[in-house]
Amino acid sequence: MKILNQTGFSLSTINGMRVIKPALFLFLFLSNISWSQTISSSLVQVSMLEVYTSQGCSSCPPAERWMSKFKQDKRLWKQLVPMNFHVDYWDYLGWKDPYASSIFTKRQRDYKALKLSHTVATPGFIVSGQGWNGWFRGQLVPAYPFKAVGVLSAKVEEMQAQISFNPVIKVSAPLTIHVAILGFDQITNVQRGENSGKQLPHDFVVMAYNNAQLTLQKGSYTNHLTLPDASQFTSANQALVFWVSQQNDPSPIQVAADWWNG
């Protein structure tokens, strides 16, 4: 005798006992599996394009639209990782940018303090740790000479990441591992400030961020890192970006990124 239970799976009764059919057993088995994803870089340094913007800046929407084109770029994630950091220093103009963070403002200012960038402005551009103004002149993002730096790998399981970085270059300072969750096809209806009345789209926008120090063990830098919480935003498509830098220098040494179904 076959019984169709409320789950839609078939059960059998043998000598008065219900026995799970194979299809139901497989379903129960798979539902208890913890899926993982490994995100790794190549040995060669991956370029990071950092764009600093704000919803309170009327000059920023063209740069945001330009960034969206990288979704179809064949270099995406493997050779080039675009990131849209929203700063908070224009919030006083009347509109509080929901993506903005003082952490990103400090990051942009650190580049200037270290003389790696000449200005703190929006839109602002950093390519592989160096200030870049080519966007204002319609130039392509520069492709720096290939340089072997080491493999950065992150094994992601649930909301934890096991980090490993094996440098092939000399590292003279403690290292920090960073992680960001990027959102895509984000739309904000701005109600005040310089962009009042506009719908602003965002891609590659940093929705959440975290970092931790790496520990050196037998030539490899490792640590566990908790992924940040981006639940305040809704994004059907997301990406995870990991990058490693020296402790007091925001310049990325290596970057690993990919789409993520978190």
PEWOBEL-V820816 format. One line per field, one symbol per residue. phi: phi as a letter, one per 40 degrees, with the letter a starting at -180 (. if undefined). A space follows every 10 residues. Layout:
# PEWOBEL-V820816
phi = ???
This chain:
# PEWOBEL-V820816
phi = .bbccccgcc bbbbfgbcbc cdccdccccc cbcccbbbbb cccccccbbb bbbaccbccc dccccccdcc cbcccdgcba bcabcccbcb ccchbccccc acccccdccc dcccgcacbb abcbbbbfgb dabcccbgcc ccbcdcacbh cbbbcbbfbb bcbabbcbbc bbadbbbbbb bcbbfcbbcc bagcbdgbcb cbbfcccaaa aaccbcafgb cbicbccccb ccbbacbbbb bbabacdbbc dccabbaaca bc
